[in-house]
C-alpha cells in the first residue's frame, strides 16, 4: 500500500511568509523519510491553506491568482509537489468567479468552493457558481484537464489530506496522511470463503497500517511543534486492476461494478473502514474516480456504470463524484443539477462529499478519453 500524500496544513500569511512554508516543508520531508525507512512509498508532499477569506490576513478575490502564483513558487523552492488553496465560501460569491484565473495562473495549485454545509445548508447560488467555474475551467488550455484541480465541496470539514478538498482550519500547522488503499480491499477479498473472514482481514490490515503511521509520525511531528491530525484511510485506487476499487467490488460478488450487487459491496467495504480503529481525519471512505481506476473506466465505457450509480454509492460509503468525464457541451444548468443532488445527499446523510466534474471539449458520450498524469 502506498501513501498518496503527506499533506501539511498552515496559514502561509499574506503576503506569503516563506519561513512558514519552509518550516512545514521540513516537517513533511522528515515524515516522508520516516515512512520510507519503514517501507512505505510516499508519492507526494502537499500543503493546504485555510479559505483565503479566513486567513490571518484575509486575501480579497482579486489577489487570489497572485496568492496561487506565490504559493506555487514556494512549493518549488521547498521541494513540495502540490498546494491547495482553501475553498471560496458561499457568502463571497465574487470569489468563485476568480477560480478559473487561479487555475490558469498555475500548474500545481488546486482549489475548491463550498456550496453546502451543516450550518448554512445548501446554497443554490453557490452550486450554480461552482457549475459556472467547472464550465469555464473546461475551456482552459489542456483539453478540460484543469478541472482536475477544482472540486465543489458539500459538508467537507478542514483537515482532509486529499486534494482538491484539502484545507486548513487556520490553527497550529498540522500534517495528515492520505492513503492509496484500494489494494488492501483487493487483497482482503482474494480467495476468502466468507464476508466475515474478508472483514477480519481488511480490518486487521487497516489497523496495522494505522498504528504504524501513528507510531512513526506522532512523536517526530510533536518535536517540530506540528499537530498530527491522523489518517484519511480511504480506499483510493491506482489505474491497474490489482489496485482497483472496481476489482474489489467484483471480488465481493458484483458481476461487474455498476451492476446489482455493487451497492452491497460498497456498503461492506465502508463498514470495514467504519469498524477499524485508527486516528481518523478526512473522508475515510471509498473513492470512485472513473479516470483513475482501470476497472471503473472500463465499466463506464461499456455503459454499466453511470452517474446515478455513483450517486447511490455516495449515500453508502463514497466520497462523491470524482474525476468524472462529461460531454464537453454539458450545460451549466445540468452541472448545477448534479451538484444540488450531491449536496442534498451530503446534508441528508451528514457526510462529506465532493464533485470533481470534467467536461471535455469536443467530446461526446461514448468518445474515448486519454490523459497522462
C-alpha positions as CSV (number, residue, x, y, z in Angstrom):
1,X,0.0,0.0,0.0
2,X,1.3,3.4,-1.0
3,X,0.8,6.7,0.8
4,X,-0.9,9.0,-1.8
5,X,0.1,12.2,0.1
6,X,1.5,13.7,3.2
7,X,-0.4,16.9,3.5
8,X,0.6,19.8,5.7
9,X,-1.9,22.4,6.8
10,X,-0.9,26.0,7.5
11,X,-1.8,29.7,7.2
12,X,1.1,30.9,5.0
13,X,0.3,34.6,5.6
14,X,-0.5,37.2,3.1
15,X,1.8,38.2,1.5
16,X,3.2,34.7,2.0
17,X,5.8,34.3,4.7
18,X,8.4,32.0,3.2
19,X,9.6,30.9,6.7
20,X,6.2,29.4,7.5
21,X,6.2,27.3,4.3
22,X,9.8,26.2,4.8
23,X,9.2,25.1,8.3
24,X,6.3,22.9,7.4
25,X,8.1,21.6,4.4
26,X,10.9,20.4,6.6
27,X,8.4,18.6,8.9
28,X,6.9,16.9,5.8
29,X,10.2,15.8,4.4
30,X,11.3,14.4,7.8
31,X,7.9,12.5,7.9
32,X,8.5,11.2,4.4
33,X,11.9,9.8,5.4
34,X,10.5,8.1,8.4
35,X,7.8,6.4,6.3
36,X,10.2,5.5,3.5
37,X,12.6,3.9,6.0
38,X,9.7,1.8,7.2
39,X,9.0,0.6,3.7
40,X,6.2,2.9,2.5
41,X,6.2,4.7,-0.8
42,X,5.2,8.3,-0.3
43,X,4.1,9.6,-3.6
44,X,3.7,13.3,-2.9
45,X,4.2,16.1,-0.4
46,X,1.5,18.8,-0.3
47,X,0.4,21.8,1.6
48,X,-3.1,23.3,2.1
49,X,-4.2,26.8,3.3
50,X,-7.4,28.0,5.0
51,X,-10.1,29.6,2.9
52,X,-8.5,32.8,1.8
53,X,-11.2,34.9,3.4
54,X,-10.4,33.2,6.8
55,X,-6.6,33.6,6.7
56,X,-4.9,35.6,9.4
57,X,-4.9,38.5,6.9
58,X,-7.8,37.8,4.5
59,X,-7.0,37.7,0.8
60,X,-9.5,39.5,-1.4
61,X,-10.7,37.8,-4.5
62,X,-8.8,40.0,-6.9
63,X,-5.5,39.0,-5.2
64,X,-6.1,35.2,-5.2
65,X,-4.5,34.5,-8.6
66,X,-1.3,36.1,-7.2
67,X,-1.7,34.1,-4.0
68,X,-1.8,31.0,-6.2
69,X,1.4,32.0,-8.0
70,X,3.3,32.8,-4.8
71,X,2.2,29.5,-3.2
72,X,3.3,27.6,-6.3
73,X,6.7,29.3,-6.2
74,X,7.2,28.5,-2.5
75,X,6.3,24.8,-3.2
76,X,9.0,24.7,-6.0
77,X,11.6,26.3,-3.7
78,X,10.9,23.9,-0.8
79,X,10.6,20.7,-2.7
80,X,6.8,20.3,-2.4
81,X,4.7,18.7,-5.1
82,X,1.3,20.5,-4.8
83,X,-0.6,23.1,-2.9
84,X,-4.3,23.6,-2.3
85,X,-5.9,27.0,-1.6
86,X,-8.8,26.7,0.7
87,X,-12.4,27.0,-0.6
88,X,-14.3,30.0,-1.7
89,X,-17.3,30.4,0.7
90,X,-21.0,30.9,0.0
91,X,-21.0,34.4,1.5
92,X,-18.4,35.6,-1.0
93,X,-19.8,34.8,-4.4
94,X,-17.3,37.1,-6.3
95,X,-14.6,34.7,-5.1
96,X,-16.0,31.9,-7.3
97,X,-15.5,34.0,-10.4
98,X,-11.7,34.2,-10.0
99,X,-11.2,30.5,-9.6
100,X,-10.5,29.8,-13.3
101,X,-8.0,32.6,-13.2
102,X,-6.2,30.9,-10.2
103,X,-6.1,27.6,-12.2
104,X,-4.9,29.4,-15.3
105,X,-2.1,31.1,-13.4
106,X,-0.6,27.9,-12.1
107,X,0.1,24.2,-12.9
108,X,0.3,22.6,-9.5
109,X,-2.1,24.6,-7.3
110,X,-5.6,23.1,-6.6
111,X,-8.6,24.9,-5.1
112,X,-12.2,24.3,-4.2
113,X,-15.5,26.0,-3.4
114,X,-18.1,25.2,-0.7
115,X,-21.7,25.0,-1.7
116,X,-23.3,23.1,1.2
117,X,-22.6,22.9,4.9
118,X,-24.3,21.6,8.0
119,X,-24.7,25.1,9.4
120,X,-25.8,27.0,6.3
121,X,-27.4,24.2,4.3
122,X,-27.5,24.1,0.6
123,X,-26.7,27.3,-1.3
124,X,-28.3,27.2,-4.7
125,X,-26.4,30.4,-5.9
126,X,-23.1,28.8,-4.8
127,X,-23.9,25.5,-6.5
128,X,-24.6,27.4,-9.8
129,X,-21.4,29.4,-9.3
130,X,-19.5,26.1,-8.9
131,X,-21.1,24.9,-12.1
132,X,-20.0,28.0,-13.9
133,X,-16.4,27.5,-12.6
134,X,-16.4,24.0,-14.0
135,X,-17.7,25.1,-17.4
136,X,-15.2,28.0,-17.6
137,X,-12.3,25.9,-16.4
138,X,-13.0,23.2,-19.1
139,X,-12.2,25.9,-21.7
140,X,-8.7,26.5,-20.3
141,X,-5.7,25.0,-22.3
142,X,-5.3,21.3,-21.6
143,X,-8.5,19.8,-23.1
144,X,-10.5,20.1,-19.9
145,X,-7.8,18.8,-17.6
146,X,-7.8,22.0,-15.5
147,X,-10.9,20.7,-13.7
148,X,-8.7,18.0,-12.1
149,X,-7.6,20.8,-9.8
150,X,-11.0,22.0,-8.7
151,X,-13.7,20.5,-6.6
152,X,-17.1,21.6,-5.4
153,X,-17.5,20.7,-1.7
154,X,-20.5,19.7,0.3
155,X,-20.1,19.3,4.1
156,X,-16.4,18.9,3.9
157,X,-14.6,20.0,7.1
158,X,-11.0,21.1,7.3
159,X,-8.3,18.5,7.7
160,X,-8.8,16.1,4.9
161,X,-5.4,15.4,3.2
162,X,-6.9,14.5,-0.2
163,X,-6.9,17.2,-3.0
164,X,-8.6,19.3,-4.1
165,X,-10.7,19.1,-0.9
166,X,-7.9,19.8,1.5
167,X,-7.9,23.0,3.6
168,X,-6.7,24.2,6.9
169,X,-8.6,25.3,10.0
170,X,-6.0,28.1,10.4
171,X,-4.7,26.8,13.7
172,X,-1.3,25.4,14.5
173,X,0.4,23.8,11.5
174,X,-0.6,20.1,11.1
175,X,0.1,17.0,9.0
176,X,-2.2,14.3,7.8
177,X,-1.8,11.1,5.8
178,X,-3.8,10.2,2.7
179,X,-3.6,6.5,1.7
180,X,-3.9,4.8,-1.6
181,X,-5.5,1.7,0.0
182,X,-7.8,0.1,-2.6
183,X,-5.3,-2.7,-3.0
184,X,-5.9,-3.7,0.7
185,X,-9.6,-4.4,-0.2
186,X,-8.5,-6.5,-3.2
187,X,-6.1,-8.5,-1.0
188,X,-8.7,-9.0,1.7
189,X,-11.2,-10.4,-0.7
190,X,-8.8,-12.7,-2.5
191,X,-9.5,-16.4,-2.0
192,X,-11.8,-15.9,1.0
193,X,-14.7,-18.2,1.8
194,X,-17.0,-15.7,3.7
195,X,-17.6,-12.0,4.1
196,X,-16.8,-12.3,7.8
197,X,-13.3,-13.6,7.0
198,X,-12.7,-10.9,4.5
199,X,-13.9,-8.3,7.0
200,X,-11.4,-9.6,9.7
201,X,-8.6,-9.5,7.1
202,X,-9.3,-6.0,5.9
203,X,-9.8,-4.5,9.4
204,X,-6.6,-6.1,10.6
205,X,-4.6,-4.6,7.7
206,X,-6.1,-1.1,8.1
207,X,-5.5,-1.1,11.9
208,X,-1.9,-2.4,11.5
209,X,-1.0,0.4,9.0
210,X,-2.9,3.0,11.0
211,X,-0.9,2.0,14.2
212,X,2.4,2.2,12.2
213,X,1.6,5.7,10.9
214,X,0.9,7.0,14.3
215,X,3.9,5.3,15.9
216,X,6.2,6.7,13.3
217,X,4.8,10.2,12.8
218,X,3.3,11.5,16.0
219,X,6.4,11.8,18.1
220,X,8.5,13.4,15.3
221,X,5.8,15.9,14.5
222,X,5.4,16.8,18.1
223,X,9.1,17.7,18.3
224,X,8.6,20.0,15.4
225,X,5.5,21.7,17.0
226,X,3.3,20.3,14.3
227,X,0.0,18.6,15.0
228,X,-0.6,15.1,13.7
229,X,-4.2,15.2,12.5
230,X,-4.4,11.5,11.6
231,X,-5.1,9.3,8.6
232,X,-7.6,9.5,5.9
233,X,-7.8,5.8,5.3
234,X,-9.8,6.0,2.1
235,X,-9.7,3.2,-0.4
236,X,-8.3,5.3,-3.2
237,X,-7.3,3.3,-6.3
238,X,-4.5,3.4,-8.8
239,X,-5.2,2.7,-12.5
240,X,-4.3,-1.0,-12.6
241,X,-6.6,-4.0,-11.8
242,X,-4.9,-5.1,-8.6
243,X,-5.3,-1.6,-7.1
244,X,-8.8,-1.0,-8.3
245,X,-11.9,-0.4,-6.2
246,X,-13.8,-1.9,-9.1
247,X,-11.8,-5.1,-8.7
248,X,-12.7,-5.3,-5.0
249,X,-16.4,-4.8,-5.7
250,X,-16.4,-7.5,-8.2
251,X,-14.4,-9.8,-5.9
252,X,-17.2,-9.3,-3.3
253,X,-19.7,-10.7,-5.8
254,X,-21.0,-8.0,-8.1
255,X,-21.0,-9.3,-11.7
256,X,-19.4,-6.0,-12.8
257,X,-19.0,-2.7,-11.0
258,X,-22.3,-0.9,-11.6
259,X,-24.5,-4.0,-11.7
260,X,-26.8,-5.1,-8.9
261,X,-24.6,-6.3,-6.0
262,X,-22.3,-3.3,-6.3
263,X,-24.1,-1.3,-3.6
264,X,-23.8,-4.2,-1.2
265,X,-20.0,-4.5,-2.0
266,X,-19.6,-0.8,-1.4
267,X,-21.5,-0.9,1.9
268,X,-19.4,-3.9,3.0
269,X,-16.1,-2.1,2.4
270,X,-17.4,1.0,4.1
271,X,-18.5,-1.0,7.1
272,X,-15.0,-2.5,7.4
273,X,-13.5,1.0,7.5
274,X,-16.1,2.2,10.0
275,X,-15.2,-0.7,12.2
276,X,-11.4,-0.2,12.1
277,X,-9.7,1.7,14.9
278,X,-7.1,4.3,13.9
279,X,-6.7,8.0,14.3
280,X,-9.2,9.5,11.7
281,X,-9.3,12.6,9.6
282,X,-10.9,13.4,6.3
283,X,-13.2,11.1,4.4
284,X,-12.2,7.5,5.4
285,X,-14.4,6.2,2.6
286,X,-14.3,4.8,-0.9
287,X,-13.1,6.7,-3.9
288,X,-14.7,6.0,-7.3
289,X,-12.6,8.1,-9.6
290,X,-13.6,6.9,-13.1
291,X,-10.5,8.4,-14.7
292,X,-8.1,6.9,-12.1
293,X,-9.4,3.3,-11.9
294,X,-8.9,0.9,-14.8
295,X,-11.9,-1.3,-13.9
296,X,-14.3,1.6,-13.2
297,X,-13.2,3.2,-16.5
298,X,-13.9,0.0,-18.4
299,X,-17.3,-0.3,-16.8
300,X,-18.2,3.3,-17.5
301,X,-17.1,2.9,-21.1
302,X,-19.4,0.0,-21.6
303,X,-22.3,1.8,-20.1
304,X,-22.5,-0.4,-17.0
305,X,-21.5,2.3,-14.5
306,X,-23.4,5.6,-14.5
307,X,-23.6,8.9,-12.6
308,X,-26.7,7.6,-11.0
309,X,-24.8,4.5,-9.7
310,X,-22.1,6.7,-8.3
311,X,-24.6,8.9,-6.5
312,X,-26.1,5.8,-5.0
313,X,-22.7,4.6,-3.7
314,X,-22.1,8.1,-2.3
315,X,-25.1,7.6,0.0
316,X,-23.5,4.4,1.4
317,X,-19.8,5.0,1.5
318,X,-18.4,7.2,-1.2
319,X,-16.6,10.5,-1.2
320,X,-18.7,11.9,-4.1
321,X,-18.2,12.2,-7.8
322,X,-14.5,12.2,-8.6
323,X,-12.7,12.9,-11.9
324,X,-15.9,12.1,-13.8
325,X,-15.6,12.8,-17.6
326,X,-18.6,14.5,-19.1
327,X,-19.5,15.7,-22.6
328,X,-17.9,19.0,-23.5
329,X,-21.3,20.7,-24.3
330,X,-22.8,19.9,-20.9
331,X,-24.8,23.0,-19.7
332,X,-24.3,25.0,-16.5
333,X,-27.9,24.0,-15.6
334,X,-27.1,20.3,-15.9
335,X,-23.9,20.7,-13.9
336,X,-25.7,22.7,-11.2
337,X,-28.4,20.0,-11.0
338,X,-25.8,17.3,-10.4
339,X,-24.2,19.4,-7.6
340,X,-27.6,20.1,-6.0
341,X,-28.3,16.4,-5.8
342,X,-24.9,15.7,-4.4
343,X,-25.3,18.5,-1.8
344,X,-28.7,17.1,-0.8
345,X,-27.2,13.6,-0.2
346,X,-24.3,15.1,1.8
347,X,-26.7,17.1,4.1
348,X,-29.3,14.2,4.4
349,X,-26.6,11.7,5.4
350,X,-24.3,14.1,7.3
351,X,-21.3,13.2,5.3
352,X,-18.6,15.0,3.3
353,X,-18.9,14.7,-0.4
354,X,-17.1,16.4,-3.3
355,X,-17.7,16.8,-7.0
356,X,-14.8,16.9,-9.4
357,X,-16.5,17.0,-12.8
358,X,-14.6,17.2,-16.0
359,X,-16.5,18.4,-19.2
360,X,-14.1,17.6,-22.1
361,X,-14.3,20.0,-25.0
362,X,-15.1,18.3,-28.3
363,X,-16.0,15.0,-26.6
364,X,-19.5,13.4,-26.7
365,X,-20.9,10.5,-24.8
366,X,-19.1,7.3,-26.0
367,X,-15.9,9.0,-27.0
368,X,-12.7,7.7,-25.6
369,X,-10.7,9.8,-23.1
370,X,-6.9,9.6,-22.7
371,X,-4.9,11.5,-20.1
372,X,-1.3,11.0,-18.9
373,X,-0.8,12.3,-15.4
